[in-house]
Amino acid sequence: MLAIVCPGQGSQTPGFLAPWLEVPAVAERLGALGEVAGLDLVAHGTTSDEETIKDTAVAQPLIVAAGIVAAETLFDVELSQLPIVLAGHSVGEITASALAGVLSPEDAMRFVSVRAQGMARAAAVTPTGMSAVIGGDAQEVLDAIAAAGAEPANVNGGGQVVAAGTFEQLQALADNPPAKARIVPLKVAGAFHTQHMASAVAALAELRPSLAVSEPQVPLLSNYDGQEVASGDAAVGSLIEQVSRPVRWDLCMDTLEAKGVTGVIELAPAGTLVGLAKRGMKGVKTVAVKTPGDLDAALALFAADAERAEENA
């Protein structure tokens, strides 16, 4: 079994979608998804500068659309026919939910648009941000974050926890880091997955009745506890509540290992989650689908997994 994983905010870089526009119909597909979100995703994925795509209202729809387009380019069959499990980190959980069939791509773009705008408004109330804490003893890291008055917004596994809070709190953490740990400020514009995002949760709850929700067609993990969601309604509930509660990617990786996952394929804009998998899921093969040139490596991973399954049958 393979895992298809979808990255979160901060994974985007200027021009990362440019190579994808060489694939027939991708520009048209991005344009259609952008219309739903009210954004020019082609421009934002190719020519917009780093500051522009750092904006939460731009970054989140851009990342979800990129993952959807990458998946549609990679697979020419329904994902329900493949031996896979889906998971997404933070906003990537919306991408994963769309690929699992819980939301249509269009509803996923509507959802992420409301989410992004709501989180951007919430972030504007008080200047906040996020910093990765890499290394150190797990409990000492959590203690240092609490001592600074910040919150552990992402527990990512592989020796990485992301702290979120006001800039003063993050500076206090940087001034008093845990032993054997380094602090890396992230390119995000708010303290996501904390109490600072409560107003965005309310906006998504208002949107929920208008969404056409279906049952997941393949196993789909929740960021809340790393477990497989029980239904489409539970998946959407997880997406809504996730905005103001921590992302437990460490638990998602634990579940992937427990399910016997042998390979991890990360969709564009890829790199972050395969990095965590290499540190937290020892021996698991990984492919980061950053450009269309990486598609063959992803397909080769499927072929190897199928061969392994036949040998064990």
C-alpha contacts under 8 A as a table, 3 or more apart, distances in Angstrom:
res1	aa1	res2	aa2	distance
1	M	83	P	5.24
1	M	84	I	5.44
1	M	85	V	7.48
1	M	259	K	7.93
1	M	260	G	6.69
1	M	261	V	4.94
1	M	262	T	6.11
1	M	263	G	7.29
1	M	305	D	6.65
2	L	83	P	6.63
2	L	84	I	4.86
2	L	85	V	6.51
2	L	261	V	5.26
2	L	262	T	5.90
2	L	263	G	4.91
2	L	264	V	5.85
2	L	265	I	7.45
2	L	302	F	7.40
2	L	305	D	7.39
3	A	84	I	5.43
3	A	85	V	4.85
3	A	86	L	5.78
3	A	87	A	7.40
3	A	256	L	7.25
3	A	261	V	6.44
3	A	263	G	6.30
3	A	264	V	4.79
3	A	265	I	6.17
4	I	84	I	6.83
4	I	85	V	6.32
4	I	86	L	5.04
4	I	87	A	6.57
4	I	264	V	6.05
4	I	265	I	4.96
4	I	266	E	5.92
4	I	267	L	7.26
5	V	86	L	5.90
5	V	87	A	4.94
5	V	88	G	5.26
5	V	89	H	7.67
5	V	92	G	7.84
5	V	96	A	7.17
5	V	264	V	7.05
5	V	265	I	6.16
5	V	266	E	4.79
5	V	267	L	6.38
5	V	273	L	7.40
6	C	67	G	6.55
6	C	87	A	6.49
6	C	88	G	4.37
6	C	89	H	6.22
6	C	92	G	4.72
6	C	93	E	6.88
6	C	95	T	6.48
6	C	96	A	6.33
6	C	266	E	5.80
6	C	267	L	5.46
6	C	268	A	7.42
6	C	270	A	7.77
6	C	273	L	7.85
7	P	11	S	6.57
7	P	63	I	7.68
7	P	88	G	6.01
7	P	89	H	5.28
7	P	90	S	7.49
7	P	91	V	7.43
7	P	92	G	4.95
7	P	266	E	7.21
7	P	267	L	7.16
7	P	268	A	7.45
7	P	269	P	6.84
7	P	270	A	6.55
7	P	272	T	6.93
7	P	273	L	6.42
8	G	11	S	6.18
8	G	60	Q	7.88
8	G	63	I	7.21
8	G	88	G	7.31
8	G	89	H	5.07
8	G	90	S	5.19
8	G	91	V	5.05
8	G	92	G	4.85
9	Q	12	Q	6.92
9	Q	59	A	6.59
9	Q	60	Q	6.30
9	Q	63	I	7.18
9	Q	90	S	7.37
9	Q	91	V	6.57
9	Q	92	G	7.92
9	Q	188	V	6.93
10	G	54	K	7.45
10	G	59	A	7.97
10	G	186	L	6.77
10	G	187	K	5.40
10	G	188	V	5.98
11	S	63	I	7.98
11	S	269	P	5.87
11	S	270	A	6.93
11	S	271	G	7.52
11	S	272	T	6.70
12	Q	16	F	7.02
12	Q	53	I	7.47
12	Q	59	A	7.18
12	Q	63	I	6.88
12	Q	269	P	5.77
13	T	16	F	5.64
13	T	50	E	6.65
13	T	53	I	7.75
13	T	269	P	7.88
14	P	44	H	7.93
14	P	45	G	6.75
14	P	46	T	6.60
14	P	47	T	6.94
14	P	48	S	6.41
14	P	49	D	5.66
14	P	50	E	5.46
14	P	53	I	7.33
15	G	18	A	5.45
15	G	44	H	7.73
15	G	45	G	5.33
15	G	46	T	3.87
15	G	47	T	5.78
15	G	48	S	7.25
16	F	19	P	7.24
16	F	45	G	6.00
16	F	46	T	6.42
16	F	269	P	6.99
16	F	290	K	7.76
17	L	20	W	5.31
17	L	21	L	6.84
17	L	42	V	7.73
17	L	45	G	4.82
17	L	46	T	5.60
17	L	66	A	7.42
17	L	291	T	7.75
18	A	21	L	5.54
18	A	22	E	7.61
18	A	45	G	6.69
18	A	46	T	4.96
19	P	22	E	5.75
19	P	23	V	7.86
19	P	291	T	6.03
19	P	292	P	6.91
20	W	23	V	5.56
20	W	26	V	6.68
20	W	291	T	6.36
20	W	292	P	6.14
21	L	24	P	7.28
21	L	26	V	5.67
21	L	27	A	5.46
22	E	26	V	7.73
23	V	26	V	5.79
23	V	292	P	7.72
24	P	27	A	7.58
25	A	28	E	5.19
25	A	29	R	6.11
26	V	29	R	4.99
26	V	30	L	6.05
26	V	69	V	6.87
27	A	30	L	5.14
27	A	31	G	6.05
27	A	42	V	6.59
28	E	31	G	4.99
28	E	32	A	6.26
29	R	32	A	5.13
29	R	33	L	6.28
29	R	69	V	7.32
30	L	33	L	5.15
30	L	34	G	5.91
30	L	41	L	6.16
30	L	42	V	6.19
30	L	65	A	6.82
30	L	66	A	7.94
30	L	69	V	7.33
31	G	34	G	4.98
31	G	35	E	6.22
31	G	40	D	6.82
31	G	41	L	6.49
31	G	42	V	6.44
32	A	35	E	5.16
32	A	36	V	6.77
33	L	36	V	5.33
33	L	37	A	6.61
33	L	41	L	7.85
33	L	65	A	6.64
33	L	105	P	7.75
33	L	106	E	6.69
33	L	109	M	6.75
34	G	37	A	5.02
34	G	38	G	5.76
34	G	39	L	4.88
34	G	40	D	5.56
34	G	41	L	5.26
34	G	42	V	7.91
34	G	61	P	7.96
34	G	65	A	7.93
35	E	38	G	4.89
35	E	39	L	6.20
35	E	40	D	7.37
36	V	39	L	7.86
36	V	106	E	6.60
36	V	109	M	6.32
36	V	110	R	6.40
37	A	61	P	6.88
37	A	109	M	5.79
37	A	110	R	6.06
37	A	112	V	7.97
37	A	113	S	5.52
39	L	58	V	7.49
40	D	43	A	5.55
40	D	44	H	6.30
41	L	44	H	4.89
41	L	45	G	5.79
41	L	62	L	6.11
42	V	45	G	5.25
42	V	46	T	6.21
43	A	46	T	5.24
43	A	47	T	5.35
43	A	48	S	6.09
44	H	47	T	5.95
44	H	48	S	4.68
44	H	49	D	7.89
44	H	52	T	7.78
44	H	53	I	6.58
44	H	58	V	7.73
44	H	62	L	7.40
45	G	48	S	6.74
45	G	62	L	7.03
48	S	52	T	6.08
48	S	53	I	6.65
49	D	52	T	5.41
49	D	53	I	6.52
50	E	53	I	5.40
50	E	54	K	6.05
51	E	54	K	5.11
51	E	55	D	6.83
52	T	55	D	5.65
52	T	58	V	7.38
53	I	56	T	7.59
53	I	58	V	5.62
53	I	59	A	5.16
54	K	58	V	7.16
54	K	59	A	5.80
54	K	187	K	6.38
54	K	188	V	6.14
54	K	189	A	7.04
55	D	58	V	5.38
55	D	59	A	5.86
55	D	120	A	7.80
55	D	188	V	7.53
55	D	189	A	6.59
56	T	59	A	5.04
56	T	60	Q	5.97
56	T	116	A	5.67
56	T	117	Q	7.32
56	T	119	M	7.26
56	T	120	A	5.67
56	T	188	V	7.15
56	T	189	A	6.37
57	A	60	Q	6.29
57	A	61	P	7.21
57	A	113	S	7.01
57	A	116	A	4.63
57	A	117	Q	5.15
57	A	119	M	7.96
57	A	120	A	6.19
58	V	61	P	5.95
58	V	62	L	6.14
58	V	116	A	7.57
59	A	62	L	5.13
59	A	63	I	6.10
60	Q	63	I	5.26
60	Q	64	V	6.33
60	Q	91	V	6.49
60	Q	112	V	6.52
60	Q	113	S	7.55
60	Q	116	A	5.99
61	P	64	V	5.21
61	P	65	A	6.03
61	P	109	M	6.41
61	P	112	V	5.75
61	P	113	S	6.07
61	P	116	A	7.40
62	L	65	A	5.28
62	L	66	A	6.07
63	I	66	A	5.08
63	I	67	G	6.32
63	I	91	V	7.89
63	I	92	G	7.45
63	I	268	A	7.63
63	I	269	P	6.82
64	V	67	G	5.27
64	V	68	I	6.32
64	V	91	V	7.23
64	V	92	G	6.42
64	V	94	I	6.94
64	V	95	T	5.16
64	V	108	A	7.96
64	V	109	M	7.38
64	V	112	V	7.63
65	A	68	I	5.12
65	A	69	V	6.12
65	A	95	T	7.71
65	A	109	M	7.39
66	A	69	V	5.21
66	A	70	A	6.05
66	A	267	L	7.99
66	A	268	A	5.88
66	A	269	P	6.84
67	G	70	A	5.08
67	G	71	A	6.12
67	G	95	T	6.28
67	G	267	L	5.45
67	G	268	A	5.35
67	G	269	P	7.22
68	I	71	A	5.22
68	I	72	E	6.16
68	I	95	T	6.46
68	I	98	A	7.74
68	I	99	L	7.15
68	I	105	P	7.32
69	V	72	E	5.10
69	V	73	T	6.10
70	A	73	T	5.10
70	A	74	L	6.07
70	A	267	L	6.24
70	A	268	A	6.30
70	A	289	V	7.79
70	A	292	P	7.99
71	A	74	L	5.02
71	A	75	F	6.02
71	A	99	L	7.82
71	A	267	L	6.99
72	E	75	F	5.55
72	E	76	D	7.14
73	T	76	D	7.44
74	L	295	L	6.15
74	L	299	L	7.85
75	F	78	E	7.54
75	F	79	L	7.57
77	V	81	Q	7.12
78	E	81	Q	5.70
78	E	82	L	7.56
79	L	82	L	5.35
79	L	84	I	7.80
79	L	99	L	7.41
79	L	100	A	7.37
79	L	217	Q	7.76
79	L	218	V	7.32
80	S	83	P	7.85
80	S	100	A	7.69
80	S	217	Q	5.34
80	S	218	V	5.50
84	I	218	V	6.98
84	I	219	P	7.35
85	V	218	V	6.29
85	V	219	P	4.92
85	V	220	L	6.03
85	V	221	L	7.74
85	V	256	L	7.85
86	L	96	A	5.80
86	L	97	S	7.99
86	L	99	L	7.93
86	L	100	A	7.08
86	L	218	V	7.24
86	L	219	P	6.17
86	L	220	L	4.82
86	L	221	L	6.41
87	A	92	G	7.73
87	A	93	E	6.19
87	A	96	A	5.65
87	A	220	L	5.85
87	A	221	L	5.16
87	A	222	S	7.21
87	A	252	C	7.43
88	G	91	V	7.15
88	G	92	G	4.16
88	G	93	E	3.78
88	G	94	I	7.12
88	G	95	T	6.80
88	G	96	A	5.43
88	G	221	L	7.79
88	G	223	N	7.56
89	H	92	G	4.75
89	H	93	E	5.53
89	H	223	N	6.93
89	H	247	V	7.29
89	H	249	W	6.72
90	S	93	E	5.62
90	S	94	I	7.91
90	S	223	N	7.15
90	S	242	Q	7.40
90	S	243	V	7.93
90	S	247	V	6.42
91	V	94	I	5.61
91	V	95	T	7.25
91	V	112	V	7.61
92	G	95	T	4.97
92	G	96	A	6.26
93	E	96	A	4.94
93	E	97	S	6.02
93	E	222	S	7.59
93	E	223	N	7.44
93	E	239	L	7.02
94	I	97	S	5.01
94	I	98	A	6.27
94	I	108	A	6.36
94	I	112	V	7.23
94	I	239	L	6.88
95	T	98	A	5.19
95	T	99	L	6.31
95	T	108	A	7.18
96	A	99	L	5.05
96	A	100	A	6.06
96	A	220	L	7.30
97	S	100	A	5.00
97	S	101	G	6.34
97	S	102	V	5.32
97	S	103	L	6.18
97	S	108	A	7.95
97	S	216	P	7.57
97	S	220	L	7.13
97	S	235	A	7.32
98	A	101	G	5.15
98	A	102	V	5.69
98	A	103	L	4.72
98	A	104	S	5.64
98	A	105	P	5.64
98	A	108	A	6.10
99	L	102	V	7.61
99	L	103	L	7.96
99	L	105	P	7.93
100	A	103	L	7.83
100	A	216	P	5.13
100	A	217	Q	5.40
100	A	218	V	5.67
100	A	219	P	7.58
100	A	220	L	6.76
101	G	104	S	6.40
101	G	214	S	6.45
101	G	215	E	6.95
101	G	216	P	5.47
101	G	217	Q	5.94
102	V	213	V	5.49
102	V	214	S	4.60
102	V	215	E	5.54
102	V	216	P	5.15
102	V	217	Q	7.73
102	V	232	G	5.47
102	V	235	A	7.43
102	V	236	V	7.92
103	L	106	E	7.83
103	L	107	D	5.77
103	L	108	A	5.74
103	L	211	L	7.62
103	L	212	A	6.64
103	L	213	V	5.62
103	L	214	S	6.62
104	S	107	D	5.13
104	S	108	A	6.03
104	S	212	A	7.67
105	P	108	A	4.96
105	P	109	M	6.26
106	E	109	M	5.11
106	E	110	R	6.31
107	D	110	R	4.88
107	D	111	F	5.98
107	D	211	L	6.45
107	D	212	A	7.46
108	A	111	F	5.01
108	A	112	V	6.08
109	M	112	V	5.13
109	M	113	S	5.95
110	R	113	S	5.16
110	R	114	V	6.37
111	F	114	V	5.38
111	F	115	R	6.09
111	F	204	L	7.30
111	F	207	L	7.55
112	V	115	R	4.81
112	V	116	A	5.81
113	S	116	A	5.18
113	S	117	Q	6.12
114	V	117	Q	5.27
114	V	118	G	5.92
114	V	203	A	7.08
114	V	204	L	6.66
114	V	207	L	7.97
115	R	118	G	5.16
115	R	119	M	6.00
115	R	200	A	6.33
115	R	201	V	7.91
115	R	203	A	7.52
115	R	204	L	6.47
116	A	119	M	5.15
116	A	120	A	5.96
117	Q	120	A	5.03
117	Q	121	R	6.18
118	G	121	R	5.18
118	G	122	A	6.15
118	G	199	S	6.94
118	G	200	A	4.39
118	G	201	V	7.92
118	G	203	A	6.61
119	M	122	A	4.91
119	M	123	A	5.93
119	M	190	G	7.74
119	M	192	F	7.57
119	M	197	M	6.06
119	M	199	S	7.77
119	M	200	A	5.33
120	A	123	A	5.03
120	A	124	A	6.21
120	A	189	A	7.61
120	A	190	G	7.42
121	R	124	A	5.12
121	R	125	V	6.81
121	R	200	A	7.95
122	A	125	V	5.55
122	A	126	T	7.71
122	A	196	H	6.61
122	A	197	M	5.62
122	A	198	A	7.69
122	A	199	S	6.34
122	A	200	A	6.65
123	A	126	T	6.02
123	A	127	P	6.48
123	A	128	T	6.51
123	A	189	A	6.87
123	A	190	G	4.85
123	A	191	A	6.90
123	A	196	H	7.16
123	A	197	M	7.25
124	A	127	P	6.28
124	A	190	G	7.90
126	T	166	T	7.34
127	P	166	T	6.05
127	P	167	F	6.71
127	P	190	G	7.06
128	T	164	A	7.39
128	T	165	G	5.40
128	T	166	T	4.14
128	T	167	F	5.45
128	T	189	A	6.91
128	T	190	G	4.72
128	T	191	A	5.21
129	G	164	A	5.80
129	G	165	G	5.87
129	G	166	T	6.25
129	G	167	F	6.27
129	G	170	L	7.63
129	G	186	L	7.56
129	G	188	V	6.39
129	G	189	A	5.65
129	G	190	G	4.34
129	G	191	A	4.76
129	G	192	F	7.79
130	M	162	V	6.55
130	M	163	A	5.52
130	M	164	A	4.30
130	M	165	G	6.59
130	M	170	L	7.32
130	M	185	P	6.24
130	M	186	L	5.69
130	M	188	V	6.78
130	M	189	A	7.97
130	M	190	G	6.82
130	M	191	A	5.80
130	M	192	F	7.70
131	S	162	V	5.53
131	S	163	A	5.29
131	S	164	A	6.51
131	S	170	L	6.97
131	S	183	I	6.33
131	S	184	V	5.32
131	S	185	P	4.13
131	S	186	L	5.27
132	A	160	Q	6.65
132	A	161	V	5.85
132	A	162	V	4.23
132	A	163	A	6.19
132	A	183	I	5.69
132	A	184	V	5.00
132	A	185	P	6.24
132	A	186	L	6.75
133	V	141	V	7.38
133	V	160	Q	5.68
133	V	161	V	5.20
133	V	162	V	5.78
133	V	163	A	7.04
133	V	181	A	6.40
133	V	182	R	5.79
133	V	183	I	4.80
133	V	184	V	6.54
134	I	159	G	5.80
134	I	160	Q	4.66
134	I	161	V	6.68
134	I	181	A	5.39
134	I	182	R	5.37
134	I	183	I	6.51
134	I	184	V	7.74
135	G	159	G	4.96
135	G	160	Q	6.31
135	G	180	K	6.21
135	G	181	A	4.47
135	G	182	R	6.75
136	G	140	E	7.05
136	G	141	V	6.37
136	G	159	G	7.25
136	G	178	P	6.21
136	G	179	A	5.74
136	G	180	K	4.81
136	G	181	A	4.58
137	D	140	E	5.20
137	D	141	V	6.08
137	D	178	P	7.76
137	D	179	A	7.55
137	D	180	K	7.87
138	A	141	V	5.21
138	A	142	L	6.49
138	A	159	G	7.49
139	Q	142	L	5.14
139	Q	143	D	6.10
140	E	143	D	4.96
140	E	144	A	6.07
140	E	178	P	6.12
140	E	179	A	7.76
141	V	144	A	5.15
141	V	145	I	6.27
141	V	161	V	7.70
141	V	177	P	7.99
141	V	178	P	5.57
142	L	145	I	5.15
142	L	146	A	6.22
142	L	152	P	6.94
143	D	146	A	5.14
143	D	147	A	6.05
144	A	147	A	4.98
144	A	148	A	6.29
144	A	173	L	6.72
144	A	176	N	7.49
144	A	177	P	6.74
144	A	178	P	6.01
145	I	148	A	5.26
145	I	149	G	6.53
145	I	150	A	5.38
145	I	151	E	6.22
145	I	152	P	6.81
145	I	163	A	6.47
145	I	173	L	6.35
146	A	149	G	5.04
146	A	150	A	5.64
146	A	151	E	6.38
147	A	150	A	7.57
147	A	173	L	7.93
148	A	169	Q	5.31
148	A	170	L	7.10
148	A	172	A	5.49
148	A	173	L	5.36
149	G	165	G	7.48
149	G	169	Q	5.76
150	A	163	A	6.27
150	A	164	A	5.57
150	A	165	G	4.75
150	A	166	T	7.36
150	A	169	Q	5.72
150	A	170	L	6.83
151	E	163	A	5.48
151	E	164	A	5.28
151	E	165	G	6.37
151	E	194	T	6.89
152	P	155	V	6.75
152	P	161	V	6.66
152	P	162	V	5.81
152	P	163	A	4.60
152	P	164	A	6.35
152	P	246	P	6.79
153	A	161	V	7.72
153	A	162	V	5.68
153	A	163	A	5.57
153	A	164	A	5.78
153	A	191	A	7.82
153	A	192	F	6.80
153	A	193	H	5.25
153	A	194	T	6.25
153	A	245	R	7.10
153	A	246	P	4.53
153	A	247	V	6.25
154	N	161	V	5.69
154	N	162	V	4.88
154	N	163	A	7.08
154	N	193	H	7.68
154	N	246	P	5.43
154	N	247	V	4.63
154	N	248	R	6.05
154	N	249	W	7.14
155	V	160	Q	6.68
155	V	161	V	4.65
155	V	162	V	6.47
155	V	246	P	7.34
155	V	247	V	6.26
155	V	248	R	5.07
155	V	249	W	6.03
155	V	250	D	6.03
156	N	159	G	7.43
156	N	160	Q	5.42
156	N	161	V	5.65
156	N	162	V	7.59
156	N	247	V	7.65
156	N	248	R	6.27
156	N	249	W	4.64
156	N	250	D	4.80
156	N	276	L	7.36
157	G	160	Q	5.57
157	G	161	V	7.21
157	G	249	W	6.61
157	G	250	D	4.26
157	G	251	L	7.95
157	G	253	M	7.82
157	G	276	L	6.89
157	G	280	G	6.04
158	G	250	D	7.66
158	G	276	L	5.50
158	G	277	A	7.36
158	G	279	R	4.84
158	G	280	G	4.37
159	G	279	R	7.87
159	G	280	G	7.98
163	A	170	L	7.50
164	A	170	L	7.11
164	A	190	G	7.87
164	A	191	A	4.77
164	A	192	F	6.89
164	A	194	T	7.25
165	G	168	E	7.99
165	G	169	Q	5.91
165	G	170	L	6.29
165	G	190	G	7.92
165	G	191	A	5.24
165	G	194	T	7.94
166	T	169	Q	5.13
166	T	170	L	6.28
166	T	191	A	7.34
167	F	170	L	5.03
167	F	171	Q	5.97
168	E	171	Q	5.07
168	E	172	A	6.16
169	Q	172	A	5.01
169	Q	173	L	6.34
170	L	173	L	5.00
170	L	174	A	6.21
171	Q	174	A	4.91
171	Q	175	D	6.06
172	A	175	D	5.04
172	A	176	N	6.22
173	L	176	N	5.10
173	L	177	P	5.51
173	L	183	I	8.00
174	A	177	P	5.37
174	A	183	I	6.00
177	P	181	A	6.55
177	P	182	R	6.91
177	P	183	I	7.08
178	P	181	A	5.54
178	P	182	R	7.86
191	A	194	T	6.21
191	A	196	H	6.43
191	A	197	M	7.45
192	F	196	H	7.25
192	F	197	M	6.33
192	F	243	V	6.68
192	F	244	S	6.73
193	H	196	H	7.84
193	H	197	M	6.68
193	H	242	Q	6.51
193	H	243	V	4.96
193	H	244	S	4.00
193	H	245	R	4.63
193	H	246	P	5.17
193	H	247	V	7.05
194	T	197	M	5.90
194	T	198	A	7.77
194	T	243	V	7.45
194	T	244	S	4.52
194	T	245	R	5.57
194	T	246	P	6.88
195	Q	198	A	5.55
195	Q	244	S	5.54
195	Q	245	R	7.50
196	H	199	S	7.93
196	H	244	S	7.27
197	M	200	A	5.51
197	M	201	V	6.87
197	M	243	V	6.45
197	M	244	S	5.27
198	A	201	V	5.29
198	A	202	A	6.83
198	A	243	V	7.72
198	A	244	S	5.94
199	S	202	A	5.27
199	S	203	A	6.64
200	A	203	A	5.13
200	A	204	L	6.46
200	A	243	V	7.21
201	V	204	L	5.30
201	V	205	A	6.27
201	V	240	I	5.89
201	V	241	E	6.48
201	V	243	V	6.27
201	V	244	S	7.02
202	A	205	A	5.06
202	A	206	E	6.43
203	A	206	E	5.24
203	A	207	L	6.54
204	L	207	L	4.93
204	L	208	R	6.18
204	L	240	I	6.11
205	A	208	R	5.21
205	A	209	P	7.93
205	A	240	I	6.88
206	E	209	P	6.98
207	L	210	S	5.83
207	L	211	L	7.08
208	R	211	L	5.49
208	R	236	V	7.96
213	V	232	G	5.93
213	V	233	D	6.79
213	V	236	V	7.84
214	S	232	G	5.28
214	S	233	D	7.84
215	E	231	S	5.50
215	E	232	G	4.36
215	E	233	D	7.81
216	P	219	P	6.80
216	P	220	L	6.86
216	P	231	S	6.65
216	P	232	G	5.90
219	P	228	E	6.14
219	P	229	V	7.61
220	L	228	E	5.33
220	L	229	V	6.00
221	L	226	G	5.67
221	L	227	Q	5.27
221	L	228	E	4.28
221	L	229	V	5.82
221	L	252	C	6.71
222	S	225	D	6.17
222	S	226	G	5.17
222	S	227	Q	5.71
222	S	228	E	6.19
222	S	229	V	6.06
222	S	235	A	7.10
222	S	238	S	6.47
222	S	252	C	7.44
223	N	226	G	5.41
223	N	227	Q	7.94
223	N	238	S	7.53
223	N	242	Q	7.12
223	N	246	P	7.95
223	N	247	V	5.13
223	N	248	R	5.34
223	N	249	W	6.20
223	N	251	L	7.92
223	N	252	C	6.76
224	Y	227	Q	7.87
224	Y	238	S	6.98
224	Y	242	Q	6.78
224	Y	245	R	7.65
224	Y	246	P	7.01
224	Y	247	V	6.00
224	Y	248	R	5.87
225	D	248	R	6.28
225	D	251	L	6.15
225	D	252	C	7.26
226	G	248	R	6.57
226	G	249	W	6.88
226	G	250	D	7.67
226	G	251	L	4.54
226	G	252	C	3.89
226	G	253	M	7.47
226	G	254	D	7.52
226	G	255	T	6.26
227	Q	251	L	7.75
227	Q	252	C	6.87
227	Q	255	T	6.66
229	V	232	G	7.66
229	V	234	A	6.10
229	V	235	A	5.74
230	A	234	A	6.20
230	A	235	A	7.55
231	S	234	A	5.10
231	S	235	A	6.24
232	G	235	A	4.98
232	G	236	V	6.34
233	D	236	V	5.23
233	D	237	G	6.11
234	A	237	G	4.95
234	A	238	S	6.09
235	A	238	S	5.08
235	A	239	L	6.32
236	V	239	L	4.95
236	V	240	I	6.30
237	G	240	I	5.20
237	G	241	E	6.17
238	S	241	E	5.29
238	S	242	Q	5.72
239	L	242	Q	5.23
239	L	243	V	7.11
240	I	243	V	6.00
241	E	244	S	6.12
241	E	245	R	6.53
242	Q	245	R	5.11
242	Q	246	P	6.86
242	Q	247	V	6.99
248	R	251	L	5.49
248	R	252	C	6.70
249	W	252	C	4.85
249	W	253	M	6.26
250	D	253	M	5.23
250	D	254	D	6.30
250	D	280	G	7.95
251	L	254	D	4.87
251	L	255	T	6.27
252	C	255	T	5.17
252	C	256	L	6.28
253	M	256	L	4.97
253	M	257	E	6.24
253	M	277	A	7.40
253	M	280	G	7.35
253	M	281	M	7.04
254	D	257	E	5.24
254	D	258	A	6.21
255	T	258	A	4.89
255	T	259	K	6.12
256	L	259	K	5.15
256	L	260	G	6.56
256	L	261	V	5.54
257	E	260	G	5.16
257	E	261	V	5.58
257	E	281	M	7.00
258	A	261	V	7.56
261	V	264	V	7.59
261	V	284	V	7.50
262	T	283	G	7.99
262	T	284	V	5.19
262	T	285	K	6.42
262	T	305	D	7.32
263	G	284	V	5.23
263	G	285	K	4.52
263	G	286	T	5.53
263	G	287	V	7.98
263	G	301	L	7.00
263	G	305	D	7.86
264	V	274	V	6.96
264	V	277	A	7.61
264	V	284	V	7.09
264	V	285	K	6.27
264	V	286	T	4.70
264	V	287	V	6.39
265	I	274	V	7.49
265	I	286	T	5.81
265	I	287	V	4.86
265	I	288	A	6.00
265	I	289	V	7.06
265	I	298	A	6.51
266	E	270	A	5.52
266	E	271	G	7.15
266	E	273	L	6.66
266	E	274	V	6.41
266	E	286	T	7.81
266	E	287	V	6.34
266	E	288	A	4.93
266	E	289	V	5.88
267	L	270	A	5.39
267	L	288	A	6.56
267	L	289	V	5.13
267	L	290	K	7.01
268	A	288	A	7.52
268	A	289	V	5.57
268	A	290	K	5.06
268	A	291	T	7.35
269	P	289	V	7.48
269	P	290	K	5.70
270	A	273	L	7.22
270	A	274	V	7.69
270	A	288	A	5.17
270	A	289	V	5.75
270	A	290	K	5.14
271	G	274	V	5.61
271	G	275	G	6.21
271	G	288	A	5.56
271	G	290	K	7.39
272	T	275	G	5.21
272	T	276	L	6.54
273	L	276	L	5.00
273	L	277	A	6.12
274	V	277	A	4.82
274	V	278	K	6.09
274	V	286	T	5.98
274	V	287	V	7.02
274	V	288	A	6.45
275	G	278	K	5.25
275	G	279	R	6.64
276	L	279	R	5.25
276	L	280	G	5.83
276	L	281	M	7.86
277	A	280	G	4.97
277	A	281	M	4.93
277	A	282	K	7.40
277	A	284	V	7.46
277	A	286	T	7.61
278	K	281	M	5.74
278	K	282	K	6.02
278	K	283	G	7.65
278	K	284	V	7.13
278	K	285	K	8.00
278	K	286	T	7.51
279	R	282	K	6.40
281	M	284	V	5.89
285	K	301	L	7.98
287	V	294	D	7.64
287	V	297	A	6.72
287	V	298	A	5.97
287	V	301	L	7.97
288	A	294	D	7.12
289	V	292	P	7.17
289	V	293	G	7.97
289	V	294	D	5.07
289	V	295	L	6.36
289	V	298	A	7.29
290	K	293	G	7.93
290	K	294	D	6.51
291	T	294	D	5.63
291	T	295	L	7.53
292	P	295	L	5.40
293	G	296	D	6.89
294	D	297	A	5.46
294	D	298	A	6.58
295	L	298	A	5.08
295	L	299	L	6.25
296	D	299	L	5.08
296	D	300	A	6.07
297	A	300	A	4.98
297	A	301	L	6.33
298	A	301	L	5.14
298	A	302	F	6.64
299	L	302	F	5.05
299	L	303	A	6.33
300	A	303	A	4.94
300	A	304	A	6.16
301	L	304	A	5.11
301	L	305	D	6.15
302	F	305	D	5.05
302	F	306	A	6.16
303	A	306	A	5.14
303	A	307	E	6.20
304	A	307	E	5.08
304	A	308	R	6.14
305	D	308	R	5.06
305	D	309	A	6.19
306	A	309	A	5.05
306	A	310	E	6.32
307	E	310	E	5.16
307	E	311	E	6.31
308	R	311	E	5.13
308	R	312	N	6.31
309	A	312	N	5.16
309	A	313	A	6.09
310	E	313	A	5.08
